Amino acid sequence: MTEQILILDFGSQYTQLIARRVRELNVYCEIHPYNKIPAITPAIKGVILSGSPCSVRDADSPRIDFDLFRQKLPLLGVCYGAQLMAHELGGEVNASKHREYGRAKLSIKAPIGGLGATLFDGISPETQVWMSHGDTITRIPDSFEIIGSTDSVKVAAFHIKGEQTYGIQFHPEVTHSTEGKTLLQNFVVDTCGCSQNWTSESFVDSTVRELKQKLGNDKVVMALSGGVDSTVAATLVHRAVGQNLYCIFVDNGLLRKDEFEAVLHSYQDMGLNIKGIDAKAHFYTALAGLTDPEAKRKAIGKGFIDIFDQEAHLIEDVKWLGQGTIYPDIIESVSVKGPSATIKSHHNVGGLPDFMKLKIVEPLNTLFKDEVRAVGRALGITPSILQRHPFPGPGLAIRILGDITPDKVAILQEVDAIFINSLKTKGLYDQVWQAGAMLLPVQSVGVMGDERTYERVVALRAVTSVDGMTADWAHLPYDFLADVSNEIINKVKGVNRVVYDISSKPPATIEWE
């Protein structure tokens, strides 16, 4: 039985960040929508209520039954979670006269030695916190006590007397709350009693054990892409079933330069039972003339399923399909507002056609991206794969704006190879979360030698991020960008202009399509 903290999501942009901070404490946690609360088992040691863009004063705002938890489990309400607690239990919440957003100085008011003080154990009497709310708690019930205030927020933190129940109107999960991690540790470890034994090594041991029980001697088929997620998932399944795992690696003609051969050899060196399929012609035919990004994605998805299904049927008695689905995919597909409209059609979730009739095994569906890499290190996976940047499922098709042709793919592969290899050579690759090049559907005037040219434009994109949910453009050195631009224009025929994308996410996405 794995101890866990239950996080109820009311729609906050920071909910996943709460989960990440809890897991940094080596404590397992799960996010569930407030309206889909799971059964409360002995494994659940405490509950955290997230923030929300809603106001508790609205008639249709999210609500829960606090009797499910009070006096049964430790409870921590964050921002909206705290306001909801006060509102539902007899207090009063009103709109702030001015929006409370940004850094604030929290003065701790908790009585020394009382239950309320445990939340702030080891935290400075005055500490910086991050506020982000439009409502504020203006009155608390008699059973509440104020344990923290700021200059503008009297009830910045409260405790219900005689209970392990707390509310805070700031966000401890963001780095701007300088001692927020200590606060979360006080709640999760000291108040909830979690033992902090959820590590990469323990995850590997328990997952392989569970996979052996679940899969037995059944055969498993799995598509590999060369990416971190599918590689780590396959390695876990391989540890459990050995050669009963059949891996298929499809070359769709949209991979990076020489990637198919290099990755295939890496997988073979890892001892995986893998078959490489050259399907470039199939995909180029399916993509001919398509310019709409979603149409391209669907054509690639259908082509992949057709090839994969054909190859899978050559293996007798396969019972399971392995997938590298990770936790953010799952969270989005069961979000507070229903399945996210922004989930792209190449995501794993819900992507299996009915006719394949296989059961699904997803050994990574409780992990965030950085946790997947940590598990990969525990498994001893080669750094050349483990440290690879994320790469979109449709590959270069969504980095070539407009229609896809083999000639365009060849140009972009050369440009991309120069950019990525330069990042590695200059020691910048590991400082960047994801990088690549885009081939734009425009041409520009240039001069090369004594001749006027009218050739293609490429855009370079590099971002820093933790998991891709938000990202900032990478501030690469000017000299580096100048050298890369010069090399691309000199070595890649058909390109005479290079630009660098300095947009962050949001509002821009990482990919251009």
C-alpha positions in Angstrom: 0.0 0.0 0.0 1.6 3.3 -1.2 0.9 6.2 1.1 -0.5 9.2 -0.7 -1.8 12.7 -0.5 -5.1 13.4 -2.3 -5.2 16.7 -4.1 -8.7 18.0 -5.1 -8.6 20.1 -8.2 -10.9 23.1 -8.5 -9.4 24.3 -11.7 -6.3 26.2 -10.6 -3.4 26.8 -13.0 -1.1 25.8 -10.0 -2.7 22.4 -9.2 -0.1 20.4 -10.9 2.6 22.4 -9.2 1.2 21.5 -5.8 1.6 17.8 -6.9 5.1 18.3 -8.1 6.1 19.9 -4.8 4.6 17.1 -2.8 6.5 14.5 -4.9 9.7 16.4 -4.4 9.3 15.4 -0.7 9.3 11.7 -1.9 5.6 11.4 -1.1 3.2 10.1 -3.7 0.1 12.1 -4.5 -2.8 12.1 -7.0 -4.9 14.9 -8.4 -8.6 14.3 -8.8 -11.4 16.7 -9.9 -13.4 18.0 -6.9 -16.5 16.4 -8.5 -14.9 13.0 -8.9 -13.5 12.2 -5.4 -12.1 8.7 -5.2 -12.9 6.3 -2.4 -11.1 7.3 0.8 -8.8 4.4 1.7 -6.3 3.9 4.5 -3.5 4.8 1.9 -4.7 8.4 1.8 -3.0 10.3 4.6 -4.2 13.8 4.0 -6.1 16.1 1.5 -5.1 19.3 -0.2 -7.7 21.6 -1.8 -6.4 23.6 -4.7 -7.1 27.1 -5.8 -9.5 28.0 -8.6 -10.4 30.8 -11.0 -13.9 30.7 -9.6 -15.4 32.7 -6.7 -17.1 31.0 -3.8 -19.7 33.8 -4.0 -21.0 32.5 -7.3 -23.9 30.1 -7.1 -22.4 27.6 -9.5 -18.9 27.6 -8.1 -17.3 24.3 -7.1 -18.3 22.8 -3.8 -17.5 19.7 -1.8 -18.9 18.0 1.3 -16.3 18.8 4.1 -17.8 16.1 6.3 -16.0 13.6 4.1 -12.6 14.7 5.5 -13.0 16.8 8.7 -11.9 15.0 11.9 -10.9 12.0 9.6 -7.9 13.3 7.7 -5.6 16.3 7.8 -6.9 19.0 5.5 -5.2 22.0 3.9 -7.1 24.5 1.8 -5.0 26.6 -0.6 -6.4 30.0 -1.8 -9.9 29.0 -3.2 -9.7 25.9 -1.0 -9.3 28.1 2.1 -12.0 30.5 1.0 -14.4 27.6 0.3 -13.7 26.2 3.8 -14.5 29.5 5.5 -17.5 30.2 3.3 -19.1 26.7 3.8 -18.4 26.5 7.5 -20.0 29.8 8.6 -17.5 32.5 7.7 -17.7 35.3 5.1 -15.8 35.8 1.9 -16.0 39.1 -0.1 -14.4 40.7 -3.1 -11.2 42.4 -2.3 -11.1 46.2 -2.7 -8.0 45.7 -4.8 -6.8 42.4 -6.4 -4.2 40.8 -4.2 -1.6 39.5 -6.5 2.2 39.1 -6.1 4.7 39.0 -3.3 3.6 39.8 0.3 5.1 39.6 3.7 3.3 37.0 6.0 3.5 37.6 9.7 2.9 34.3 11.6 0.3 34.6 14.4 0.0 31.0 15.4 -0.1 30.3 19.2 3.1 28.7 20.3 2.7 25.0 21.1 -0.8 24.7 19.6 -1.8 22.6 16.6 -2.0 25.7 14.5 1.7 26.3 15.0 2.8 23.0 13.4 2.1 24.4 9.9 4.7 27.1 10.3 7.3 25.0 12.2 10.8 26.1 11.2 9.5 29.1 9.1 10.6 32.7 9.8 8.3 34.8 11.8 7.9 37.0 8.8 8.2 35.2 5.4 7.6 36.1 1.8 4.6 34.5 0.2 2.8 34.7 -3.2 -0.8 36.0 -3.4 -3.1 35.5 -6.4 -6.7 36.0 -5.6 -9.6 38.5 -6.1 -11.7 37.5 -3.1 -10.6 37.5 0.6 -11.9 36.0 3.8 -13.4 38.9 5.8 -14.9 36.9 8.8 -14.1 33.5 10.3 -16.3 31.3 12.4 -15.6 31.1 16.2 -14.0 27.7 15.8 -11.3 29.2 13.5 -8.2 31.0 14.7 -6.0 33.3 12.6 -2.4 31.9 12.3 -1.0 34.3 9.7 -1.7 37.8 8.3 -0.2 40.3 5.8 -0.5 44.0 5.7 -3.6 43.8 3.4 -4.9 40.3 4.3 -5.9 39.8 7.9 -6.9 36.2 7.4 -4.0 35.0 5.3 -3.8 31.7 7.2 -6.2 30.0 9.7 -6.6 26.8 11.7 -9.8 25.1 12.9 -9.3 24.6 16.7 -9.0 21.0 17.8 -8.5 19.8 14.2 -5.7 19.2 11.8 -7.5 21.5 9.4 -5.8 24.5 7.8 -6.4 27.2 5.2 -4.0 29.6 3.6 -4.8 32.4 1.1 -1.3 32.3 -0.5 0.4 29.7 -2.8 3.2 27.8 -1.1 3.8 25.7 -4.2 5.3 28.6 -6.2 9.0 29.6 -5.8 8.0 33.2 -4.9 6.8 31.8 -1.5 10.3 31.4 -0.3 9.5 28.9 2.5 6.6 27.3 0.9 8.3 23.9 0.5 8.9 23.9 4.3 5.2 24.6 4.9 4.1 21.7 2.6 6.6 19.4 4.3 5.2 20.4 7.7 1.7 19.4 6.5 2.6 16.4 4.4 5.2 14.8 6.7 4.6 16.1 10.2 0.8 16.5 10.2 -0.2 13.7 7.7 2.6 11.4 8.9 3.9 10.4 5.4 7.1 8.5 5.5 8.8 9.9 2.4 9.7 6.5 0.9 8.4 7.1 -2.6 11.6 7.2 -4.6 12.6 6.3 -8.2 14.1 3.0 -7.0 11.0 2.1 -5.0 8.9 2.9 -8.0 10.9 0.6 -10.3 10.7 -2.3 -7.8 7.0 -1.9 -7.1 6.1 -1.3 -10.8 8.1 -4.3 -12.1 6.5 -6.5 -9.4 3.0 -5.3 -10.3 3.7 -5.7 -14.1 4.8 -9.3 -13.5 1.6 -10.1 -11.6 -0.6 -8.3 -14.2 1.1 -9.6 -17.4 2.2 -13.0 -16.4 3.4 -14.9 -19.5 1.3 -12.8 -21.9 2.8 -11.1 -24.9 3.0 -7.3 -25.1 3.4 -5.2 -28.2 4.7 -1.6 -28.0 5.5 1.2 -30.3 8.8 3.0 -29.6 9.6 6.5 -30.8 13.1 7.0 -29.4 11.7 9.4 -26.8 12.1 9.2 -23.1 8.6 8.2 -22.2 8.2 5.2 -24.5 11.8 4.0 -23.8 11.4 4.1 -20.0 8.0 2.4 -20.3 9.4 -0.3 -22.5 12.3 -0.9 -20.2 10.0 -1.4 -17.2 7.8 -3.9 -19.2 10.9 -5.7 -20.5 12.1 -6.1 -16.9 8.8 -7.8 -16.2 8.3 -10.0 -19.3 11.6 -10.2 -21.1 11.3 -11.3 -24.7 7.5 -11.4 -24.5 7.7 -7.7 -25.1 7.7 -7.0 -28.9 8.7 -3.5 -29.8 8.0 -1.8 -33.1 9.9 1.3 -34.3 8.3 3.0 -37.3 10.3 5.3 -39.6 7.6 7.7 -40.8 10.1 9.8 -42.8 9.6 12.7 -40.3 12.3 11.9 -37.8 15.5 13.9 -37.3 18.5 13.2 -39.6 19.9 9.7 -39.1 17.7 9.2 -36.1 16.0 6.0 -37.1 19.3 4.0 -37.5 20.9 5.5 -34.3 17.9 4.9 -32.1 17.3 1.4 -33.4 20.9 0.4 -32.6 20.6 1.9 -29.1 17.5 -0.2 -28.5 19.2 -3.3 -29.7 22.2 -2.6 -27.4 19.7 -2.4 -24.5 18.5 -5.9 -25.3 15.0 -5.0 -26.4 13.2 -7.3 -28.8 12.6 -4.6 -31.5 11.7 -4.5 -35.2 12.4 -1.4 -37.3 9.9 -0.6 -40.2 10.8 1.7 -43.1 7.4 3.3 -43.9 8.6 6.7 -45.3 6.8 6.2 -48.7 3.5 5.3 -46.9 3.5 8.5 -44.9 4.6 10.8 -47.7 1.8 9.5 -49.9 -0.7 10.0 -47.1 0.5 13.6 -46.4 0.6 14.7 -50.1 -1.2 18.0 -50.5 -2.3 18.4 -46.9 -1.6 21.8 -45.3 -4.0 21.9 -42.3 -2.1 21.0 -39.1 -4.9 18.8 -37.7 -5.3 17.1 -41.1 -1.6 16.3 -41.1 -1.8 14.9 -37.5 -4.8 12.7 -38.4 -3.1 11.4 -41.5 0.1 10.6 -39.5 -2.0 9.0 -36.8 -3.9 6.8 -39.2 -0.8 5.9 -41.1 0.9 4.9 -37.9 -2.1 2.8 -36.7 -2.3 1.1 -40.1 1.4 0.2 -40.1 1.5 -0.7 -36.4 -1.7 -2.9 -36.6 -0.2 -4.7 -39.7 3.0 -5.5 -37.8 1.2 -6.4 -34.6 -0.9 -9.0 -36.3 2.2 -10.8 -37.4 2.8 -11.6 -33.7 0.6 -14.4 -32.5 -1.5 -14.2 -29.4 -0.6 -10.7 -28.3 -2.8 -9.6 -25.3 -1.5 -6.2 -24.3 -0.5 -2.9 -25.8 2.1 -1.0 -23.9 2.1 2.9 -24.0 4.3 5.6 -22.6 1.4 7.8 -21.4 2.5 10.1 -18.5 0.5 11.8 -15.8 -0.1 15.2 -17.4 -1.9 13.4 -20.3 -4.2 11.7 -17.8 -4.9 14.8 -15.8 -5.9 16.8 -18.9 -8.2 14.0 -20.1 -10.2 14.0 -16.8 -9.9 17.7 -16.0 -12.4 19.7 -13.9 -14.1 21.0 -17.0 -14.1 17.6 -18.8 -11.6 16.4 -21.5 -9.4 19.3 -22.5 -10.2 20.6 -26.0 -6.4 21.3 -26.3 -5.3 17.7 -26.2 -3.7 17.1 -29.6 -4.7 14.1 -31.7 -1.3 12.5 -31.4 -1.6 12.1 -27.6 -1.7 8.5 -26.3 -4.9 8.9 -24.2 -7.9 7.6 -26.1 -5.8 6.9 -29.2 -6.3 3.1 -29.5 -8.7 2.0 -32.3 -11.4 -0.4 -31.2 -10.5 -3.0 -33.7 -7.1 -3.8 -32.1 -8.9 -5.4 -29.1 -5.9 -5.2 -26.8 -5.7 -4.5 -23.1 -3.7 -1.4 -22.2 -0.7 -1.3 -19.9 0.7 2.2 -19.0 3.5 1.9 -16.4 4.2 5.6 -16.4 0.7 7.1 -16.1 1.3 8.4 -12.6 4.6 10.2 -13.3 5.5 13.7 -14.5 8.2 14.1 -17.1 11.1 14.8 -14.8 10.1 11.8 -12.7 10.2 9.6 -15.8 13.8 10.7 -16.4 14.6 9.9 -12.8 13.1 6.4 -13.1 15.1 6.0 -16.4 18.3 6.8 -14.5 17.4 4.2 -11.8 16.9 1.7 -14.7 20.4 2.5 -16.1 19.1 3.7 -19.4 21.8 5.4 -21.6 22.0 9.2 -21.2 21.9 9.6 -25.0 18.3 8.6 -24.9 17.4 9.7 -21.4 18.5 13.3 -21.9 17.0 13.7 -25.4 14.7 16.6 -25.8 11.0 16.0 -26.2 10.0 15.5 -29.9 6.5 15.8 -31.2 4.6 12.6 -32.2 4.0 13.9 -35.8 7.7 14.8 -36.0 8.9 17.3 -38.6 5.4 17.4 -40.2 4.3 20.1 -37.7 7.6 21.9 -38.0 7.1 22.2 -41.8 4.3 24.8 -42.1 2.2 23.9 -45.1 2.4 20.8 -47.3 4.9 18.0 -46.7 7.3 16.8 -49.4 10.5 14.7 -49.1 12.6 17.7 -50.3 11.2 19.9 -47.6 11.9 17.2 -45.0 15.5 16.8 -46.2 16.1 20.6 -45.9 14.6 20.7 -42.4 16.6 17.6 -41.3 19.8 19.3 -42.3 18.9 22.6 -40.6 17.8 20.8 -37.4 21.0 18.7 -37.3 23.2 21.7 -37.5 21.2 23.4 -34.7 21.0 20.4 -32.4 24.6 19.4 -32.9 25.8 22.9 -32.3 23.9 23.0 -29.0 25.7 19.8 -28.0 29.1 20.9 -29.1 28.8 24.2 -27.2 27.5 22.5 -24.0 24.1 24.2 -24.3 22.0 21.1 -25.1 21.3 20.1 -21.5 20.5 23.7 -20.5 17.6 23.7 -23.0 14.4 21.7 -22.5 13.4 21.5 -26.2 14.9 22.8 -29.4 14.2 22.5 -33.1 13.8 24.3 -36.4 10.7 25.3 -38.3 10.5 25.5 -42.1 8.3 28.5 -43.0 6.0 28.7 -46.0 7.6 31.9 -47.1 10.6 32.9 -49.2 12.8 36.0 -48.7 15.2 38.0 -50.8 18.9 37.5 -50.2 22.3 38.1 -51.8 24.8 35.2 -52.0 28.0 36.1 -53.8 27.0 38.4 -56.6 23.6 36.8 -57.1 20.2 37.7 -55.8 18.4 34.8 -54.2 14.8 34.1 -53.3 14.9 31.2 -51.0 13.4 29.7 -47.8 13.2 31.0 -44.3 13.8 28.8 -41.2 13.0 29.7 -37.6 15.0 28.3 -34.7 13.1 27.6 -31.5 14.6 26.7 -28.1 12.8 26.9 -24.7 13.5 26.3 -21.1 10.9 24.4 -19.1 10.3 21.7 -16.5 7.4 19.8 -18.2 6.3 21.9 -21.2 3.2 23.2 -19.5 4.8 26.6 -19.5 8.0 27.6 -21.2 10.3 30.6 -21.6 12.4 31.1 -24.7 16.0 30.1 -24.2 18.4 33.1 -24.0 21.1 31.5 -26.2 24.3 33.6 -26.7 24.3 35.9 -29.7 27.6 34.6 -30.9 26.2 31.1 -30.9 23.1 32.1 -32.8 25.3 34.0 -35.3 27.5 30.9 -35.9 24.5 28.6 -36.3 22.8 31.0 -38.7 26.0 31.3 -40.8 26.5 27.5 -40.9 22.9 26.8 -41.9 22.9 29.4 -44.8 26.3 28.2 -46.1 25.6 24.5 -45.9 21.9 24.0 -46.5 20.9 24.7 -50.1 17.6 26.5 -50.4 17.8 28.5 -47.2 18.9 32.1 -47.2 17.4 33.5 -43.9 17.4 32.3 -40.3 15.3 33.8 -37.5 15.1 33.0 -33.8 11.7 32.7 -32.0 11.6 34.7 -28.7 8.0 33.9 -27.7 7.2 32.2 -24.4 4.4 29.8 -23.6 1.8 31.1 -22.9 0.8 32.8 -25.1 2.7 31.0 -27.8 3.0 27.2 -27.9 6.3 25.4 -28.2 5.5 24.0 -31.7 4.3 26.2 -34.4 1.5 23.9 -35.5 
